[in-house]
């Protein structure tokens, strides 16, 4: 089913307004604003963020996915404003491409997940090996989750997974119109 392009007037008063770091405080704010309006025909969620916790972005995104699947007659629409970096792009990836909009001049930033962990290996060898394997498992699982998000983001676009994996390590910035041209979003307002 092809969804009609929403006119700019649909974004006059976004239903949910979020800005700042994607963190647990934002998730709480998101849920407080989202719960009372989940049954509206069109729910516009406006976001501006320089990034944050990717797992919180996934939690918010799973709420969008769940309600979109439970209420296919409703539209849950993403409106990115000014900056949609890292975790913000992760959140956006949970919206179908037809429900992704950016304001003029907005920048997306796509990058790999980051880790800041020191591995100190000391003690009995089996304990050392377990600590190294646990860190390796954490890295491999994080890469799998990251790539699932990339796959959601590029679904229906002209961007390939190979291109994302090549560009993401060095922080891939896209201006709104470029994101539209590549098919990552529906329209620029």
Helices and strands as residue ranges (DSSP letters): G 8-11, E 16-19, H 24-35, E 42-49, H 54-70, E 75-85, H 87-92, G 97-99, E 100-102, E 107-110, H 125-154, H 161-167, G 168-170, E 172-175, H 176-181, E 187-188
